[in-house]
Amino acid sequence: MTSDWGFTTKAVHGGKMADAHKSVAPPIYQTATFSYDTAEEGARLGQEIPPGYVYTRWANPTTRAFEEKMALLEGAEDALATASGMSAVSTAVLTAVQRGEHAIAPSAIYQATYQLFAEILPSYGIETTILGDTESASYERALRQNTKLLYIETPNNPLLGITDIPAVARLAGSHNALTIADSTFATPYNQNPIALGVDVVVHSATKYLGGHHDLTGGVLAGSSAFIKHAKRTLRIFGGTIDPFAAWLAMRGLITLALRVERQNQTALRLAEFLVAHPSVERVHYPGLRSHPGHEIARRQMRAFTGMLSFEVRGGYEPGVRALEALRIAKRATSLGGTTTLVSHPASLSSVHMPRDVREAAGITDGLIRVSVGIEDAEDLLEDFGQALTSA
């Protein structure tokens, strides 16, 4: 393996496992447990970090190949696969911060992550500060003596807000705190937070990494020392990815750059189309020069993602009418796959967020989130055009 290889060469050839039959496609070790021949061998396999495989909740060859491929693509020392994106987030966070310590996160993040910081962590005796924006100055003002974690989601969900990753990472480093970045919207093709100073990066593999709407999984990547501790956290809480899901995610990585490149291009075209449409109040896409985070995104991203959101003039009712009039785009939860998906955060993905918090975060009643698929751009532009006419 050479670090000089390009992204897709690494995605294709990284994370290989030993296979006596020399299969080009990696095998799936769809097993819950592994046998051993002697008590002495069993004792070795029962170590905290075993030299082989004993039980899939601990480790699995297929899962390990996916982890090695992800570590390579993120430029990390190691990676750990989990059962879902939230399993990756919660495993990383609960490894980084403990009772009596303090964590900082913005409010404009994935709703389940918001609930983790706003509700779950305080119930565990972990102090949290929820920021009203993602400015590095806001993180700095929120610092306390016991702050141990600064959490970033960039681009964030659902407004595509951009956080200055190096600035927050420097701030954390000067305070002896860790930085965790959710880079699900960006993917490792568009952005590498670890290269920008972040300690740990998390992804929902359900989204772009798998890329075909057919698996649930997550992954975190970071230093070998952090991943070693995170493995223990994961084993205790039990959020283990299924080997077949890990295999699907590994297969998805092979075409990640090809899919994301097309999604990047189409998303920019759609954003430019929506900006000019009279029924659209505002478009949130970091590839637009009008986006407040555009210059930061240009510095820290290769391209601007296949995600965008826009606000339909008139609020809730016109927004719902436009959503329901779409013919190609599917109304569905999730994102990052081959099919264009749309959602209405005010009635679905952010419904567990208090209304005042949701509105303060900029999630308006007429907001529609779009995950651009790989369909022909012209067809998507026509679909959104006719749907907005219905609004």
N, C-alpha and C positions, 0 to 999 in steps of 0.2 A: 504494500500500500504506500502510495506516495502523496505527501501533502501538496504537491504541485499540481495534481490532477484538478480538472475543472469540476464544477458542482455536479453535473449529471454523471460524469465518469465515477465520481465518488458515490453518488446515489445508486448507480448500477452495481459497482464492484465492492463497495464497502460492506462490512458486516457479514462476511462469508463464514459459514460453519463447516467443520470437518464432515465429509460425506464419502463413505467408501464407494458409493456407486457413481460419484462424479456427476450428479444431477445438476443441470444448469439452473433450474429453478430450485430454490432451497426447500428442503423437506419440512413438513409440519410435524412437530413432536406433540401430537394431540393426546397427552397423557397427564394424569394427575400425580403419578408417583413413579419413582425409578427404583429398580431392585439393586441389591448389593449382595456380595457373596459371603462375606465374613463379618463378624462383630467388629473387628478392627477397622474394616473399610467403612462400616456404618458409623463408627465413632468419628472418623475423619470427615465424613459427609455431614455429620451433625454439627460441625463447627459454625460459628457465627457467619463467616464467609466461607462456604464449603469449596473444596478444590474440584468439585464435580456437581452432579445434579442428584437431588434426593427427593424433592417435592416441588411441584410447580408453583405453589405459593411462595417458595423461596427463590426459585430460578428455573428457567426452561431454555433449552438450546435455541428454539425458534425466537422466543422473546429476546434472548441475549443478542442474537444477530440483528434484530431491529434496534436494540439499544446501542449497539456499536455503530450502526449506520447513522443513527441520529446524533451521537456524540461527534462523529466525523463531520457531519454537515453543519453542526453548530460550533465547531471548533472547541469542544469541551473535552475534558479528560475522561468523563464517563457520563452515562445516562441511565435512567430507570423508567421502564414502562409501567403504566398503571391501567386500571379498568375504565377510566373515563378522564376527561379533562379536569373535572372537579376533584377527582382523586389525586391527580398530579398537583393541582393547586393546593389542596388541603395537606397533602403529604409534605410538600415543600415548605409551606407556612408553618406547620406544626413541628417540623424539624428545625426551623430557623429561630422560632421564638417560643418561650415557655412562660409559665405562671410568674407574675410579678414584673414581666418585661412589657415593653411598649412597641406597637407597630403602627405604621402610617400607610394609608391607602386613599385614593381618590374615590369620590362617589360615582363618577361616570365610568363604571366598569360593569362587567358581566354580572347579572342580578344575583346569581348564586354566590359569586365571590363577594359581592356587597354584603349578602347575608352572613357569610363567614366572618367578615371583619366587624360588622355592626352588631351581630347577635351571638354567634357561636363563640368567638374568641373571648369576649367579655365574660361569658358564662364559665370559661375555663380559667378565669383570673388573669387574663392577658388584657392589658390596657390598649385601646385603639383610638386613633384620631382619623376621622373621615374628612378628607379635604373637599372643598367646594370646587376646586379647579386642579389642574395638573402642572402648574408652574413650579419650577424648582425652588423659587423663593417661598412658596407655600409649604413645601416639604421642610425647608430650613426653619421656618417659624414654628413648625409643629414639633421639632426635635425636643426630646427630653433627655435627662441624664440616663434613663433606663431604656432609651430607644434602641432596639436591636434589629428592626426590619423596616425597610422602605420598599413598598410594593408599587410596581408600575404595570400598566396595561397600555401598550402603544403599538399601532393605533388602537384606540379604545372602542368599546361597544356601548351604544350604537352610533355615536357621533363622530367617530374617526378622529378624535382628538389626538394630538401628538405631544408626547412628553420628551423633553431633552434628556435622552438616556445618559450620555456622559456626565452631564451636570448633576443629575441625581445620584449617579454611581460615585462620583467624587465626593459628594456631600456625605453619603453613607460611609465611604471609606475613611473620611476624616473623623467620623464619629464612632468608629469601630462597630458599625452595623452592616448587615447584609442587604443586598438589593436582589429582589426577585422580579423578573419581567415576564409577563404573559405576552408572548409574541405570536399568538394563534392567528390573528388577522394578517400579520405580515408574512409568516412562514420563514424558514431559514433561507429560502431563495432570495427574498426581498430584504432581509434584515438579520444581523447577527449580534444580538445584545452582549454576548460575552466578549466579543472583540471590542465593544464600546465600554467595557468596564463592569458590566453586571456580573454578579456571582452565580446566579441560577436563572435559567430560562425554562418556562413551562409552556406546553402546548396541549390543546385538545386535539388528539390524533383523529378524532371523529371527523374533523373538519378538513382542512387542505391536505394534511399528510396522507390520510386514507384516500380522500378525494372523490369517492364514488357513492357516498350516502349508505354504505353497507357495513359499517363497523362502529363500535363505541370503544374509545381508548384514550389514553393520555400519555404524556412523557415529560420528564424533567431532565435537564442536563446541567452539569456544573463540574466542580472539582471532584476528584476521587474521594477525598475526605468527606465532603458533604453527601455525596451519593451513598457512601457506606452507611452514614447515619440515617439517611432517608430510607434505605432498604429495611432497616429495623423498624422504622415507623410504619412503613407499608405492610410489612409482615404482620405486625400486631393489629393494625386496623383492617387488614385483609383485602385491600382494593387491588387485587391481582388481575392483570389482563389475561384473557383467554389466549392460548397459543394460536388459534386460528385467526383471532382478531389481530394479534401481533404480526402474523404472516400477511394478512391483508394490508396492514399499515406499511409493512416493509415493501410489499409490491407497489403500493401507492407512491412511495418515495421515489421509485424509479422514474415515474413520469411527472413528478412534482414540477420541475422547471418548465416542462412543455406546457402543462396545464396552466400554471400560474402566469407564465409569459402572455398567453392568450387572454386570460382573465384580466390581467393588468391593462392590456391594450383596450379591451372592450369596455371595461369600467371607466376608463378615461373618456372614451367616446360617449358613453351614456351620461356621464356627469356633465360633459359639455352640452349635450343635447338638452338635459333637464334644466341647466342654468338659463337657457334661452326660452324655456317654455313658459307661457303666461300663467299657467295654473300652479306653478311651483314658486314657493316663497323663498326657499333657501336650499342649497345643496352642500352636503358635507362630504368632501373628498380631498385628501391631502395633495392630490396631483393638480388641483386647481390653484392658480396663483392667488386667488382670493381667499384661500383657506388660511386661517391664522397660523397654522403650523407648517405651512408649505416649505419655508426655507429650512427649518429644522429637519423636516422629512427628507428634503433633498440631500442633506449632509449625512444622514444616518441610514438611509434606505437605498436599495438598488432601484426599486420602482415602488409604486404607490398602492399596491394590493388590488384585489378584485372586489373589495367591499366598498359600499357607499351608502349614504342615507340622504333623504330629501324630505322637505316639509311641503305638504300640499296646502295651498291657500284655502282658508276657511276652517281649518281645524279638523275635528274628529270625523264628522259625517262625510265631507268631501274626501278625506283620507281613506276612510273605509270603502267608499264607492270606487275610488281608483284602485285600491288593493283588490277588490273583488271582481273588477272588470278585466284584469290581466288574463291573457289566454295561454301564453307560453310560460311565463314565470309562475312557479308553483307557490301557493301559500303554505308554508311549512316552517317548522322550527329547524334550527341548524344552519350550516353555511359551509362554504369552501369546496363544494362538490361540482360535478360536471353539469348539473341542472341549476338554472337560475332560480333562487328561492327568495321570497319576500316575506316580511313580517311587519306587524304593527305593534311596536314596543308598548305603547300606552295600554293596549288591551291584552297583551300576552307576556312578552319576555321581561318587562319591567313592572308587571302588575304587583309583585311582592314588595316593591320599593314604595315607601310612603309618597303620596302625591306631591307634597311640598319638596321632598328630596328629589323626586323625579323631575319636577319642573325646574328646580334650581340647577340641576345637572344639564338642562337644555333638552330634555326628552319631551317634546311637545305632543299634543293630541293628534296632530296631523302628520307626524313623522312616520316614514316608511323606510325600513332597512332593506337593502338589496345585496344579495350575494350573487355576483355575476358568474354564470356558468360558462360552458364552452360553445354555446350555440352561436350561430352566425350573428354578427353584430347588427346587421341591417334588420334582421327579424326582431331582435330585441328592441331596437329603436322604434320600430313600427308598433310593437306591442305596447310599450309604455306610452307612446303617443296617443293611441286609441283609448287606452285606459284613462289617461288624464282628461280626455275630451268628455268622459263620463262623469268626471268629478264636478 
